[in-house]
Amino acid sequence: MKEITTVGLDLAKNVFQVHGVDAEGAVVVRRQVRRAQVLLFFSRLRPCLIGMEACAGAHYWARELAKFGHDVRLIPPSYVKPFVRRGKTDG
């Protein structure tokens, strides 16, 4: 498996969507992670860039993921909206 350099994390109530790419932009991982397993999943990754939409819970997750050495960036919702294709359930 290639090394993940950038991760997009879509926060939700119970199941989070994780989309990871390597340095060339090729998809390495695209999966669902349950809330209880998020910290375990990211603790096993090498430090990388993580982007997520800024919301009430995003600040908590950013602090927790930064403890593992990840560079976490919060994206304003107005910047995320153009990437939504099919509605609210678009993973």
Secondary structure, DSSP 8 states (H G I E B T S, - for coil): -----EEEEE--SSEEEEEEE-TT--EEEEEEEEGGGHHHHHHSS-S-EEEEE--TTHHHHHHHHHTTT-EEEEE-HHHHGGG--SSTT--
